[in-house]
């Protein structure tokens, strides 16, 4: 049972990784979750200018979909 849960978790995180890649996000794998580099912008002269990234922990497909939807 525990092995089946682990396989399901790995499969879900593979789906999350593929979804994030399709939307152009970079991330690092931390096993049971992914750490996404979320771009941060500031307004300079009326234009959005990239100023860095903020790390966001994603622990599942539902959270990944919400993360992407909030930024679309």
C-alpha positions in Angstrom: 0.0 0.0 0.0 2.8 2.4 0.9 4.6 1.7 -2.3 1.4 2.4 -4.3 1.0 5.7 -2.6 4.6 6.6 -3.3 4.1 5.7 -7.0 0.9 7.8 -7.2 2.7 10.8 -5.6 5.6 10.5 -8.1 3.2 10.3 -11.0 1.3 13.4 -9.8 4.5 15.4 -9.3 5.6 14.4 -12.9 2.2 15.9 -14.1 2.9 19.0 -12.1 6.4 19.4 -13.5 5.1 18.9 -17.1 2.3 21.5 -16.5 4.8 24.1 -15.0 7.2 23.5 -18.0 4.4 24.1 -20.5 3.7 27.4 -18.9 7.4 28.4 -18.9 8.1 28.2 -15.2 11.5 27.0 -13.8 11.5 25.0 -10.6 13.6 22.6 -8.6 12.6 19.1 -7.4 12.4 18.6 -3.7 11.0 15.1 -3.8 7.4 15.3 -2.5 7.1 18.9 -3.8 8.5 21.4 -6.3 9.9 24.8 -5.6 8.8 27.2 -8.4 10.8 30.4 -9.3 7.9 32.9 -9.6 9.0 36.0 -11.5 8.6 39.3 -9.6 8.2 42.6 -11.4 8.1 46.2 -10.5 6.8 49.2 -12.3 9.4 51.6 -13.7 8.4 54.3 -16.0 5.0 52.7 -16.6 6.5 49.4 -17.6 6.8 46.1 -15.7 10.4 45.3 -15.3 11.6 41.9 -13.9 13.3 42.4 -10.6 13.9 38.8 -9.4 12.0 35.7 -8.4 10.1 34.5 -5.4 10.2 30.8 -4.5 6.8 29.1 -4.2 6.3 25.6 -2.9 3.9 23.5 -5.0 2.8 20.2 -3.3 0.2 18.9 -5.8 -1.6 19.2 -9.1 -4.5 21.2 -7.7 -2.2 23.7 -6.2 -0.2 24.0 -9.4 -3.4 24.6 -11.4 -4.4 27.4 -9.0 -0.9 28.9 -9.1 -1.0 29.1 -12.9 -4.6 30.3 -13.0 -3.8 33.2 -10.6 -1.0 34.3 -13.0 -2.8 34.0 -16.3 
